[in-house]
């Protein structure tokens, strides 16, 4: 991938860009294999490759400069803004949106937040694109002071970007390295961005999490579904279920599926996707979603599911849940999807009765050292 910002030293976010893509992928595979080397007989499936450029479905742009000349991108080591509106990680369909967003910032006189003086309002612009081209746009502000001006000029933005489906403001008043706050103010009639993944439509609300690489995420869900259909469990838990991607891919006639996620917004999205599937006439068995802490919920259940899926944040599932799953004799299979193979290896060491049988590296994050790995475990 060619990047003028990397060559000029303006941005080093793509830490592995100088390495040919095939070598990047081989290095990730080798790294993951080394961390799971203790598991003898583990069958490694071919890694899932990604497009080298244009694969990101979400842009997280720091806003700097001034209200008359806003800069969307990052801040360099000296705190100066770097314009990344033409970053090659974003598809052209997203890149062409940034000039219109910048023009809107000027029109609404949204002062970028200045770290040194702690003045200004607009901190970040977050843009998410669905495979069908629809967009979700979020303005992260320090306060409500400029929300009225955004509302006043919103029609001009919607005219410039008719593909905008969802627009909102997120309020993040604190002066610290936190991307967004708890409160969201919806400005558009629609509250959800629809994302087609395989044969399922997922719904993202503004604060919902979704993988940044839609094409590779689809292959991740498809791999899990393939393993689930192969072993045919009667019951499935999807812990840390997010907007329900794994749970909905696991849904099938005669199967009981439960998705658990702490974030209530994500559960609302999952329930909407479930309603869509039910309305389509597809036989999806018994599926339900609940908002709860995954570990606390699992430990409170009188019985476990035959197959459990976990897709935790980088810290992993931790000791309490690992030991609970180890002791849950009713759980015959575990599918562990991880974005951090180091925490994955620690968790697997606490579950010696669940033997890793198959694993696959998925390159969700080209040009970096990060990757996703999915592992199928069976009780030995």
Steps between C-alpha positions, in 0.01 A plus 500: 500500500635842406453777757644847456447578869710202607775578250516861621506394864174680579321187619642174636176334604559222244803361680556212254443686175862464387468121516344320200150381576579129462776538760266685735251216482768234551631686804154513657447131439841419651433722802166333570642150451781573745257617769286186461792260444424308821180366345625198310294382204333836438389513137582840346270601216632734228497863615229732374651782297370853470516769239819698566329839464149641514384239751402719795130565553557754776702821518591650837618850412650741751383852419766771526575831329232769524130536430589669172769246405427171675739206465367144516756233585745463787734713710873454454757477781506880525122516533446639150214376284572267207237478224422133433185547294671313215633216720512191274359278776162660427313409181452779245129511589597619849785727394268712284283574805763683703500826298123530553543435872775762521277749316223429748735568794577838344132576433396411856810675647602202710824590677738201522599410855851620587686269738738762634246772581209262565281721283275417208220251458553247220733216595444221248305409189404132478380369164377143440405356160273205426571273200200658325661847526282639781681698767489572871661828609570596860637829631680463833459827691616633834154636586156577363597858417507446123231233460243763398730626222551146373123450490452833322737412216440124486280522190794635300715204606229250410466667160875475442514139624163337424645162599504612865252274681587578862640820651562554870699695755699330774582705810846444647572782750814359658854610413657158460573237236147362477345489156136541597270560793192325629236740368388495136266753338330368186451762228361289215167324457674163480684361801671197344742427217425169327799284406454188291730217612462173309123434505428706813439872543657641816388835640749743649389774735744788549675346803497139375827320431567332167821374342680754281541257208158386377628250242721317750231520770265317263756219465546490878127449555483248216782296654323487835173400334676221310643351819168533684305330221759224494466407869125578520464617862150524643584816692741791443615793711654801331680692776617856424255476209509866393233561235440125472718397207606158631168422669297574188736295284456214748120517491342193340189285527481312829787693658483721811731802471563765767704815444638697795651850476547772762430789259123554485521682165662196341229273638233727354673467163522121532131476579413702190709264284327206665158651423603542136602133477175385660297718263678348202346162581833330566494224764755624751403297805481672840721810519516761773726787599561656842707787633729376778862454596610185315695347790243577769218371281678174411592432864139555607350241263402157640619329181732583212444481125636215289702750299622836626634782281715771656615814321652713777693828487880491492529408867340160433234321705712487815549246775147483644325420172783275380481287816120493482505370142767247595271364770179517292485136391184564293705723267646267239632766263637852526561745216739774605535802271788720611662826392791437740666160475700563819190525720352209302800281589468594870131414504549168320760396758224524764272263305707181454190281453399701192747397231567734205423303184505760221618859466500767235668838479292772333680816391249755625766773525745506204810722524517444878606215728143444616276217382200291601520129574215256546545165677269200533545309827349164596480344842749216512 
